[in-house]
Amino acid sequence: MLCPKCHRPLDEGVESYICCAGATLRWHCRSCAKVSEGFAFPFGGCPVCGGELEPFDPGPLGDAAGMNAVRKAFEIELGGQAFYHRAVASASDPALRELFARFAAMEREHMDTLADRYHVDLAPVFDAPAVERAFFFAGVDHYVGDAEDLFRVAIDMEERAASFFEATAASAASESAAQRLYRELAAEEREHAALLRTEQARWREGKSGLLGAGDEPSPVATGAAETMNAAQLLLADHDDACVALVCGTEEISRGELREAVAHAGAKWRVRGVRRGDRVAIKLPDGIDWVIAYLGVIWAGGVVVGVNPRVPANEWLAILDAAGFLFILAEAADDTPAPWRRQVVSLDDWRRELAHAEPSHAEPMRPEDPVLWVHSSGTSGHPKAVMHPQRIMREIERVGRERLGLTAGDRIYASSKLFFAYPLANCIFTGLKVGATIILDPQWPTAQGVVATIMARRANVLFSVPSLYRNLLKEGLAGQLAQCGVRLYVSAGEALPATLRDEWKRQLGRTIVNGFGASETLVLVLVDSDDGHGLRVSPGIDVAALNERASASQPAAAVPEGPGRIVIRGSTVALGYWNRPDVQAEHFRDGAFVPSDLFERVEAGGWRFAGRDDSLVKVYGRWVDLVELEQHIAVTCPGIAEAAAVAVPDADGVDAVALFFVAQPGAPVLDSATLREHADRLPHYQRPRWLHPVEALPRTPTGKLVRRRLRDLHATLAVEAATHDA
């Protein structure tokens, strides 16, 4: 038998739950139902009541009652977090704002604990009713204006939630799984209330809080042994007279940009931004975007680029989770209260900046957070990836040494700057090597990309496979060669070989294919079409992950088949904001472990071999197939179950095919009816093909066999093509 923690052989007769001293084990109290974590708990009993403990591993929830219990717990925690973050936006006292923020982080941690414990992801969407639920559980009938009120509300919320779960447990079937779960949730809420009472006592005594203590960076003395400022590092060196940014007919030199960023940093400080404060830049791409973004970094803040077209539910999720001090946007119309108070309009910002005096860059530690980028989550549940100041030290190395970028290049990225791909490879790398960066506020289209490249004389293009495909389909690719573009780079999704071959045939140049992630910023693997496959980028270390060892113990040089990899380098992120559930899975020993699968090729490089979970990329955005299946099955009447797979279209670009089974006795459900529901989804989640089937292929144990669905889709697609002919 192997140890479930370290995967080493266990001595005969040793129980499977006794693993190794570093294990994190869960224990359930037979008396009060509290679930605790820790290796040595059974030797001392329950830390709450002293009762007898038993090993606890509930596994996935298997019934509706259990799922309803966890859903209600999520709802309560969401209400609490939404209440606290809105309080952060409304409070004027800095100490009180910090306290609210700690409580909000506590609620996020509680949700992640539940999600991890029961293997569920309810993809919570934050909305206004969440705050109303928080008020209901706390019995609040007036504005909370001081610390004592805050503690009263927080403690009452936890107590009322505990009472709710206790009452529900009493009404559940005796000794049922649901009753046990409700008792456990009640014990959790009682413990949370006790924690808050401890915080209240420390507050009254003038002591620092325990919740979230140490999360905020302490001030760094000027001249400290190792300090830096990422914005200052980006803008150092090179000729100040050279053009740094071009947007339409407007351009700005390196010297002017550095001066503007120093003014912007001063203005953010005047507004109240201090070290570690988060500021959102929610603008179309342009020179204003870059100046304001780098200005936040100059001032020592943490900057977050936000899609100016972000869907309302996703924007609410970001707002509730982030707690922005300010939001720079063209207008405040699409930002709900109370965060609307944090919005700085672009017009006001421009007027203020014109009268600001420059300031010195704030000295920071290399590991201090500098920026967030949001991974492309679905259903309003994006992950915020936190990056430290140190990323700028070698951010340009891949571009300079592998792609050959120089100060003489004019770089253009078709994707928008709130994505990690253009932010790192166009803005950061371009500024670091001294190149000119072409910006475009318009959303990318094939015609728009060609027009921008022709007008601004760009000679390097960073784009995605779907746009390269559209350039070919619309007969526009040839114009790029005439414009003098020397380098085409693709990332964001897999580049089909047929697309690359056709590009070479028409233009005489290949497309350089790269693999990167929000968590790595740079392209850590690059295929230059030289027969070596995806080669590891300069300054990056990539090794196969041995699933039976830690990330610091890579597997053999050439694994037998596809597997996960471990990525190390100076641009690897710190982790995810308030997401310990996925943090532990993907960040190990200072390295990043993506879900993507790779295998070695004979030439010494790597080949992308898909993913080991249900996440796929469609049009450059992550789509969770399981979540998509569940959403459609729930929202579309008449569906018994659904399953989705990512399959290539005629051009080799992945899209979603959905298979569905109608409910017995339900009204007739056809593809046209289902299409009406599917078309309400974001474009990258919409199934391109809808296939009715009598049953989904499953193993004898009930697991879905997705590969059979892919084979079935191929057969159905051939039949459809034959029928149409």
C-alpha positions in Angstrom: 0.0 0.0 0.0 1.2 3.5 -0.8 1.0 6.5 1.5 -1.7 8.8 0.0 0.4 11.9 0.9 4.0 11.1 -0.2 3.3 7.9 -2.2 6.0 5.9 -0.4 5.2 2.3 0.6 3.6 1.9 4.0 4.7 -0.7 6.5 2.4 -3.6 6.7 -0.4 -3.1 9.2 -0.2 0.7 9.2 -3.6 2.4 8.7 -3.9 4.2 5.4 -4.7 7.5 7.1 -1.4 7.5 9.0 0.7 9.0 6.4 3.7 11.2 7.2 4.4 14.0 9.6 3.8 16.6 6.9 0.3 15.4 6.1 -2.7 17.5 6.6 -5.5 15.2 7.8 -9.1 15.9 8.6 -10.8 14.7 11.8 -14.5 14.7 12.7 -15.6 15.1 16.3 -18.2 12.5 17.3 -19.5 14.9 19.9 -19.8 18.4 18.4 -19.4 17.5 14.7 -16.5 20.0 14.3 -14.1 19.1 11.5 -10.5 19.8 12.3 -7.2 19.5 10.4 -3.9 18.4 11.8 -1.7 15.3 12.1 -1.8 14.9 15.9 -5.3 15.8 16.8 -6.5 12.3 17.6 -4.0 12.1 20.5 -5.5 15.2 22.2 -9.1 15.0 21.1 -11.3 17.7 19.6 -9.8 21.2 20.1 -13.3 22.6 20.7 -15.0 20.2 23.1 -12.4 17.5 23.7 -14.6 14.8 22.2 -13.4 11.7 20.4 -12.1 12.2 16.8 -12.4 9.9 13.8 -10.7 10.2 10.4 -12.8 12.3 8.0 -12.8 12.2 4.2 -16.3 12.9 3.0 -15.4 12.8 -0.8 -17.8 14.3 -3.3 -21.3 15.1 -2.2 -23.6 12.4 -3.5 -27.1 13.7 -2.8 -29.2 16.8 -3.3 -29.6 17.4 0.5 -25.9 17.5 1.0 -25.4 19.8 -2.0 -28.1 22.1 -0.7 -26.4 22.4 2.7 -23.1 23.4 1.1 -24.9 25.8 -1.3 -26.6 27.5 1.7 -23.2 27.7 3.5 -21.7 29.3 0.3 -24.6 31.7 0.2 -24.0 32.8 3.8 -20.3 33.2 3.3 -20.9 35.1 0.0 -23.2 37.5 1.8 -20.7 38.1 4.5 -17.8 38.7 2.0 -20.0 41.0 -0.1 -21.0 43.0 3.0 -17.4 43.4 4.2 -16.1 44.5 0.8 -18.8 47.0 0.4 -17.9 48.2 3.9 -14.3 48.6 2.7 -15.6 50.8 -0.1 -17.7 52.9 2.3 -15.4 53.3 5.3 -13.3 56.4 5.7 -11.0 55.2 8.6 -8.0 53.3 7.2 -7.8 51.0 10.2 -11.5 50.2 9.8 -11.0 49.5 6.1 -8.2 47.1 6.9 -10.3 45.3 9.4 -13.2 45.0 6.9 -10.8 43.6 4.4 -9.5 41.0 6.8 -13.0 39.8 7.5 -13.7 39.6 3.7 -10.6 37.4 3.3 -11.8 35.2 6.1 -15.1 34.6 4.3 -13.2 33.7 1.1 -11.1 31.2 3.0 -14.2 29.6 4.6 -15.7 29.1 1.1 -12.5 27.6 -0.3 -12.3 25.2 2.7 -15.8 23.9 2.0 -15.1 23.6 -1.8 -11.9 21.7 -1.1 -13.4 19.5 1.6 -16.4 18.3 -0.4 -14.9 18.6 -3.9 -17.4 21.1 -5.2 -17.1 24.3 -7.1 -20.3 26.2 -7.0 -18.8 29.0 -9.1 -20.4 31.7 -6.9 -21.6 34.9 -8.5 -21.6 37.9 -6.3 -24.7 40.0 -6.5 -26.7 42.6 -4.6 -29.0 40.0 -2.9 -25.8 38.6 -1.2 -25.6 41.7 0.9 -29.3 41.5 1.8 -28.7 37.9 3.0 -25.8 39.1 5.1 -28.0 41.8 6.7 -30.7 39.2 7.3 -28.4 36.8 9.2 -26.9 39.7 11.2 -30.1 41.4 12.0 -28.8 44.8 10.8 -31.3 47.6 10.5 -28.9 50.6 10.2 -25.6 51.6 8.6 -22.6 50.1 10.3 -20.4 53.0 11.1 -17.7 52.0 13.7 -15.6 49.1 14.8 -17.9 48.0 17.6 -20.9 47.9 15.2 -18.8 45.9 12.8 -17.8 43.3 15.3 -21.4 43.0 16.5 -22.6 42.5 12.9 -19.9 40.0 12.1 -20.5 37.9 15.3 -24.2 38.0 14.9 -23.9 36.8 11.3 -21.9 33.8 12.4 -24.2 33.0 15.4 -27.4 33.3 13.3 -25.9 31.1 10.6 -25.0 28.5 13.3 -28.5 28.6 14.7 -29.9 28.2 11.2 -27.8 25.1 10.5 -28.6 23.6 14.0 -32.3 24.1 13.4 -32.0 22.5 9.9 -30.1 19.6 11.3 -32.8 19.0 13.9 -35.4 18.7 11.2 -33.3 16.4 9.0 -33.6 12.6 9.1 -31.9 11.2 12.2 -28.3 10.0 11.5 -28.6 11.0 7.8 -25.7 12.4 5.9 -27.5 15.7 5.6 -28.0 15.9 9.4 -24.3 15.2 9.9 -23.3 17.9 7.4 -25.6 20.5 8.9 -24.2 19.8 12.4 -20.7 20.2 11.0 -21.6 23.5 9.4 -23.1 24.8 12.6 -19.9 23.9 14.5 -17.9 25.8 11.8 -20.0 28.9 12.3 -19.6 28.7 16.1 -15.9 28.5 15.7 -15.9 31.6 13.4 -17.9 33.5 16.0 -15.3 32.6 18.6 -12.5 33.8 16.4 -14.3 37.1 15.9 -14.7 37.6 19.6 -11.0 37.1 20.0 -10.4 39.8 17.3 -12.8 42.1 19.1 -10.9 41.7 22.4 -7.6 42.5 20.7 -9.1 45.5 19.0 -10.3 46.9 22.3 -6.9 46.4 23.8 -5.2 48.2 20.9 -3.5 45.0 19.7 -3.0 44.0 16.1 -5.5 41.5 14.6 -4.9 37.9 14.1 -7.1 37.4 11.0 -5.0 38.2 8.0 -2.1 39.4 10.1 1.1 39.7 8.1 -0.7 39.8 4.8 0.1 43.5 4.2 3.7 44.4 3.4 5.5 46.6 5.9 7.1 49.8 4.7 10.5 49.5 3.1 13.1 52.0 4.2 14.7 53.9 1.3 18.2 52.4 0.7 17.3 49.0 2.1 19.6 46.2 1.0 17.4 44.9 -1.8 14.7 47.2 -3.1 13.4 47.9 -6.6 10.4 49.4 -8.4 9.2 47.4 -11.4 7.9 50.5 -13.3 11.2 52.3 -12.8 13.1 49.2 -14.0 11.0 49.0 -17.2 11.6 52.6 -18.1 15.3 52.8 -17.4 18.0 52.9 -20.1 17.6 53.4 -23.8 17.4 56.7 -25.7 14.8 59.1 -24.2 14.2 60.5 -27.6 13.0 57.2 -29.1 9.3 56.7 -29.6 7.9 54.3 -26.9 4.2 54.2 -27.6 2.0 54.9 -30.6 -1.8 55.0 -30.6 -3.5 56.4 -33.7 -1.9 59.7 -34.5 -0.6 60.1 -31.0 2.9 59.1 -29.9 5.1 59.5 -26.8 8.9 59.2 -26.4 10.6 57.2 -23.7 11.6 60.3 -21.8 8.1 61.7 -22.0 6.6 58.4 -20.8 9.0 58.2 -17.8 8.0 61.7 -16.8 4.3 61.0 -17.3 4.5 57.8 -15.2 6.3 59.8 -12.4 3.5 62.3 -12.5 0.9 59.6 -12.4 2.6 57.9 -9.4 2.5 61.2 -7.6 -1.2 61.7 -8.4 -2.1 58.2 -7.2 -0.3 58.9 -3.9 -2.2 62.2 -3.5 -5.4 60.3 -4.0 -4.3 58.0 -1.1 -2.7 54.9 -2.8 -0.2 53.4 -0.5 2.0 50.3 -0.7 -0.1 47.2 -1.5 -3.3 49.1 -2.3 -5.1 47.7 -5.3 -6.1 49.9 -8.2 -8.1 48.7 -11.3 -7.4 50.1 -14.8 -10.6 49.5 -16.7 -9.9 51.4 -19.9 -9.6 50.6 -23.7 -6.0 50.2 -24.8 -4.1 53.4 -25.2 -1.4 55.7 -23.9 -3.7 56.7 -21.0 -3.9 53.0 -20.0 -0.1 52.5 -19.9 0.7 55.7 -18.0 -2.0 55.1 -15.4 -1.1 51.4 -15.1 2.6 52.0 -14.6 1.8 55.0 -12.4 0.2 52.7 -9.8 3.3 50.5 -9.8 5.5 53.7 -9.5 3.5 54.6 -6.4 3.9 51.2 -4.8 0.4 50.0 -5.4 -0.9 46.7 -6.9 -2.4 47.3 -10.4 -5.1 45.2 -12.0 -6.0 45.5 -15.7 -9.7 44.9 -16.2 -11.6 44.2 -19.4 -13.6 47.4 -20.2 -16.3 45.1 -21.6 -16.3 42.7 -18.7 -19.7 41.0 -18.2 -21.7 42.3 -15.3 -21.6 39.2 -13.2 -17.9 38.7 -13.7 -17.3 42.4 -12.8 -19.2 41.9 -9.6 -17.1 38.8 -8.7 -13.9 40.8 -9.3 -15.1 43.8 -7.3 -16.2 41.7 -4.3 -13.0 39.7 -4.2 -10.5 42.5 -4.9 -11.6 45.4 -2.7 -10.1 48.1 -5.1 -9.2 51.4 -3.6 -9.8 53.1 -6.9 -11.1 52.1 -10.4 -10.0 54.2 -13.4 -12.6 54.0 -16.0 -14.2 56.1 -18.8 -17.3 56.3 -16.7 -18.9 54.8 -13.6 -22.2 53.8 -15.2 -21.4 50.0 -15.3 -19.9 49.9 -11.8 -22.5 49.2 -9.1 -22.8 50.9 -5.7 -21.0 51.3 -3.4 -17.9 50.7 -5.6 -19.1 53.4 -7.9 -17.7 55.8 -5.3 -14.2 54.4 -6.1 -14.4 55.2 -9.8 -12.1 57.9 -11.1 -13.3 59.0 -14.5 -10.8 59.3 -17.3 -11.6 63.0 -17.9 -11.0 63.8 -14.2 -7.8 61.8 -14.3 -6.4 63.7 -17.3 -7.2 67.0 -15.7 -5.5 66.0 -12.4 -2.5 64.6 -14.2 -1.9 67.9 -16.0 -1.3 69.6 -12.7 0.7 66.9 -10.9 4.3 67.2 -9.9 6.6 64.2 -10.5 7.6 61.9 -7.6 10.3 59.4 -6.9 9.4 55.7 -7.5 8.5 53.9 -4.3 11.2 51.4 -3.2 9.7 47.9 -2.9 11.0 44.4 -2.0 11.4 41.9 -4.9 8.6 39.7 -3.6 6.1 42.5 -2.9 3.0 42.1 -5.1 3.0 44.4 -8.1 0.1 43.4 -10.3 -2.7 41.0 -10.8 -3.9 39.4 -14.0 -7.1 37.5 -14.1 -7.2 34.1 -15.6 -10.0 33.6 -18.1 -12.5 32.0 -15.7 -16.1 31.1 -16.5 -19.4 32.0 -15.0 -18.2 35.0 -13.1 -15.5 33.1 -11.2 -12.1 34.3 -12.5 -8.9 33.7 -10.5 -6.6 36.6 -9.7 -3.0 35.7 -10.3 -0.6 37.7 -8.2 2.8 38.7 -9.5 5.7 40.2 -7.6 8.1 43.1 -8.4 10.9 40.7 -9.4 9.2 39.7 -12.7 10.6 42.8 -14.4 14.2 41.8 -13.9 14.2 39.3 -16.8 10.8 39.9 -18.4 12.4 40.7 -21.7 14.8 37.7 -21.9 12.5 35.4 -23.8 11.7 38.1 -26.3 15.3 39.2 -26.7 17.0 35.9 -26.8 14.4 33.5 -28.3 12.3 35.8 -30.5 15.0 38.2 -31.4 13.2 41.4 -30.4 15.4 44.6 -30.5 15.0 48.4 -29.9 14.4 48.8 -33.6 11.2 46.8 -33.6 7.7 48.1 -33.8 5.6 45.6 -31.8 1.8 45.2 -32.1 -0.4 42.7 -30.2 -4.0 42.1 -31.4 -5.2 40.9 -27.9 -6.1 43.5 -25.4 -3.7 44.6 -22.6 -5.7 43.2 -19.7 -4.6 39.8 -20.9 -1.3 38.5 -19.6 -0.1 37.5 -23.2 0.1 41.1 -24.7 0.9 42.7 -21.3 4.0 40.7 -20.8 5.2 40.1 -24.4 4.3 43.5 -25.9 4.2 46.1 -23.2 6.7 44.8 -20.6 9.1 43.2 -23.1 8.8 46.0 -25.6 9.6 48.7 -23.0 12.5 46.7 -21.5 14.2 46.2 -24.9 13.5 49.8 -26.0 11.2 49.0 -28.8 8.2 51.0 -30.1 4.8 49.6 -29.0 1.7 50.0 -31.2 -1.6 50.4 -29.3 -5.1 50.2 -30.6 -8.3 50.9 -28.6 -10.5 49.0 -31.0 -11.5 45.4 -30.5 -9.5 43.2 -32.9 -10.8 42.1 -36.2 -8.9 40.8 -39.2 -9.4 44.0 -41.2 -8.6 46.2 -38.2 -5.4 44.4 -37.4 -4.2 44.8 -41.0 -5.2 48.5 -41.1 -3.3 49.2 -37.8 -0.2 47.3 -39.0 -0.1 49.1 -42.3 -0.8 52.6 -40.8 1.7 52.3 -37.9 4.4 50.2 -39.8 4.5 47.4 -37.2 7.0 44.7 -38.0 6.2 42.2 -35.1 2.8 40.7 -34.6 1.6 38.9 -31.5 -1.8 37.2 -32.1 -3.9 34.1 -31.6 -4.7 31.2 -34.0 -8.3 32.2 -34.5 -7.2 35.6 -35.8 -4.5 34.2 -38.0 -7.1 31.9 -39.4 -9.5 34.8 -40.1 -6.7 36.7 -41.9 -6.3 33.8 -44.2 -10.0 33.3 -44.7 -10.6 36.9 -45.6 -7.6 37.1 -47.9 -5.8 39.7 -45.9 -2.7 37.7 -44.8 -0.7 38.6 -47.9 -0.9 42.3 -47.1 1.1 41.7 -43.9 4.0 40.4 -45.9 3.9 43.5 -48.1 3.9 45.7 -44.9 7.3 44.3 -43.9 6.1 42.2 -40.9 9.1 40.0 -40.0 7.9 38.0 -37.0 4.5 36.4 -36.4 3.9 34.9 -32.9 1.0 32.8 -31.8 -0.1 31.8 -28.3 -3.3 31.7 -26.1 -4.5 28.4 -27.7 -3.0 25.5 -29.7 -1.8 26.4 -33.1 -3.0 23.8 -35.7 -0.3 22.5 -38.0 -2.5 23.0 -41.0 -2.9 26.7 -40.2 0.8 27.2 -39.9 1.5 25.3 -43.1 -1.0 27.4 -45.1 0.5 30.6 -43.6 3.9 29.6 -44.7 2.6 28.7 -48.2 1.0 32.1 -48.7 3.4 34.4 -46.9 6.7 32.6 -47.0 7.2 33.0 -43.3 6.2 30.7 -40.4 4.3 31.5 -37.3 6.3 31.1 -34.0 4.2 29.1 -31.6 4.5 29.7 -27.9 3.1 28.3 -24.7 2.6 30.5 -21.6 0.1 31.3 -19.0 -1.2 34.0 -16.7 0.8 32.4 -14.0 4.1 32.6 -16.0 3.5 35.8 -18.0 6.2 35.0 -20.6 6.2 32.2 -23.2 8.0 29.4 -21.3 8.0 27.1 -24.3 8.6 28.3 -27.9 8.3 26.3 -31.2 10.1 28.2 -33.9 9.2 25.6 -36.5 12.7 24.2 -36.7 11.8 20.6 -36.0 12.7 20.7 -32.3 9.2 21.1 -31.0 8.5 23.4 -28.1 11.8 24.3 -26.6 12.3 25.7 -23.1 12.8 29.5 -23.1 15.9 31.2 -21.8 15.8 31.7 -18.1 13.1 29.1 -17.6 13.4 25.6 -16.2 10.9 23.0 -17.3 10.8 19.3 -16.1 8.4 16.5 -16.0 6.4 16.2 -12.9 6.6 13.0 -11.0 3.1 12.7 -9.5 4.6 10.6 -6.7 7.0 13.3 -5.6 7.0 16.9 -4.9 7.6 19.5 -7.6 11.2 19.7 -6.5 11.7 16.1 -7.5 11.2 15.9 -11.3 10.6 12.7 -13.1 12.9 11.0 -15.6 14.1 13.1 -18.6 11.7 11.3 -21.0 8.5 10.1 -19.4 6.6 7.2 -21.0 3.7 9.3 -22.1 2.0 12.7 -21.7 2.2 14.2 -18.2 2.2 17.5 -16.3 5.3 19.7 -16.1 6.9 21.9 -13.5 7.9 25.4 -14.5 10.4 27.5 -12.7 11.6 31.0 -13.5 11.8 34.6 -12.3 8.4 35.4 -13.9 6.4 32.7 -12.1 3.6 34.2 -10.0 3.3 34.2 -6.2 0.0 32.4 -6.5 -3.8 33.1 -6.6 -5.5 35.7 -4.5 -7.6 34.1 -1.8 -7.8 30.7 -3.6 -6.0 28.2 -1.4 -8.0 25.4 -3.1 -6.3 25.8 -6.4 -3.1 27.4 -5.0 -2.0 24.1 -3.5 -2.7 22.2 -6.8 -0.8 24.5 -9.1 1.9 26.3 -7.1 4.4 23.9 -5.5 7.8 24.7 -4.0 7.9 28.0 -5.8 7.1 26.4 -9.1 4.0 26.5 -11.3 2.4 23.2 -12.3 -0.2 23.8 -15.1 -3.0 21.3 -15.9 -1.7 21.0 -19.4 -0.1 17.7 -20.5 3.1 17.5 -22.5 5.4 14.8 -23.8 9.0 14.8 -25.0 9.8 14.6 -28.7 12.8 13.0 -30.2 14.4 16.3 -31.1 14.6 17.2 -27.4 11.7 19.6 -27.1 8.1 19.2 -25.9 4.8 18.5 -27.6 1.5 19.9 -26.2 -0.8 16.9 -25.5 -4.0 18.5 -24.1 -5.1 18.8 -20.4 -5.6 16.3 -17.6 -8.9 17.9 -16.5 -12.1 19.3 -18.0 -10.6 22.7 -18.9 -10.1 23.5 -22.6 -9.2 26.7 -24.5 -11.7 28.0 -27.0 -10.9 31.3 -28.8 -8.1 31.8 -26.3 -10.4 31.6 -23.2 -10.6 28.8 -20.7 -13.9 26.8 -20.8 -14.7 24.4 -18.0 -16.6 21.6 -19.8 -18.1 20.1 -16.7 -19.4 23.5 -15.6 -20.8 24.2 -19.1 -22.6 20.8 -19.1 -24.1 21.5 -15.7 -25.2 25.0 -16.6 -27.0 23.9 -19.8 -28.5 20.8 -18.1 -29.9 23.1 -15.4 -31.1 26.1 -17.5 -32.6 24.2 -20.4 -35.8 22.4 -19.6 -36.1 18.8 -20.9 -32.5 17.8 -20.6 -31.6 14.8 -18.5 -27.9 15.2 -18.8 -25.3 16.7 -21.1 -21.6 16.3 -22.0 -19.3 18.5 -23.9 -16.0 17.9 -25.7 -13.6 20.2 -27.5 -13.0 19.2 -31.1 -11.3 20.9 -34.0 -13.4 22.5 -36.8 -12.6 22.3 -40.5 -9.6 24.7 -39.9 -8.2 22.8 -37.0 -9.3 25.4 -34.4 -11.0 23.9 -31.3 -14.7 24.5 -30.6 -17.3 22.9 -28.3 -19.6 20.0 -29.3 -22.4 19.2 -26.9 -24.2 15.9 -26.6 -27.5 15.8 -24.7 -30.0 13.3 -23.5 -33.7 14.3 -23.2 -35.6 13.6 -20.1 -38.0 10.6 -20.3 -41.6 11.9 -20.8 -40.5 15.5 -21.3 -41.7 17.6 -24.3 -39.7 17.0 -27.5 -36.4 18.7 -27.2 -34.6 19.5 -30.5 -31.4 21.2 -31.4 -33.2 24.4 -32.4 -34.7 24.8 -28.9 -31.4 24.0 -27.2 -29.6 26.4 -29.5 -31.7 29.3 -28.1 -30.4 28.5 -24.7 -26.8 27.9 -25.8 -26.6 31.2 -27.7 -27.1 33.1 -24.4 -23.7 32.0 -23.3 -20.5 34.0 -23.9 -19.3 33.3 -27.4 -16.4 31.2 -26.4 -18.6 28.9 -24.4 -21.3 28.4 -27.0 -21.4 24.9 -28.5 -20.9 24.9 -32.2 -22.4 21.5 -32.6 -25.4 20.0 -30.8 -25.9 16.3 -30.9 -29.0 14.5 -29.4 -28.1 11.0 -28.1 -30.0 8.2 -26.3 -27.3 7.8 -23.7 -23.9 9.1 -22.9 -20.9 6.6 -23.1 -19.8 5.6 -19.6 -17.5 3.1 -18.0 -18.9 0.3 -15.8 -18.2 2.5 -12.8 -20.3 5.3 -14.3 -17.5 7.6 -15.5 -18.0 9.6 -18.7 -15.8 8.5 -21.6 -15.1 11.7 -23.4 -12.9 10.1 -26.1 -15.9 8.2 -27.4 -17.8 11.4 -27.7 -15.0 12.8 -29.8 -15.2 9.7 -32.0 -19.0 10.0 -32.2 -18.7 13.7 -33.2 -16.3 12.8 -36.0 -18.8 10.2 -37.3 -21.8 12.6 -37.1 -19.9 15.4 -38.7 -19.1 13.1 -41.7 -22.7 12.1 -41.9 -23.9 15.7 -41.8 -21.5 16.7 -44.6 -22.6 13.8 -46.7 -26.3 14.7 -46.2 -25.7 18.3 -47.0 -23.9 17.3 -50.2 
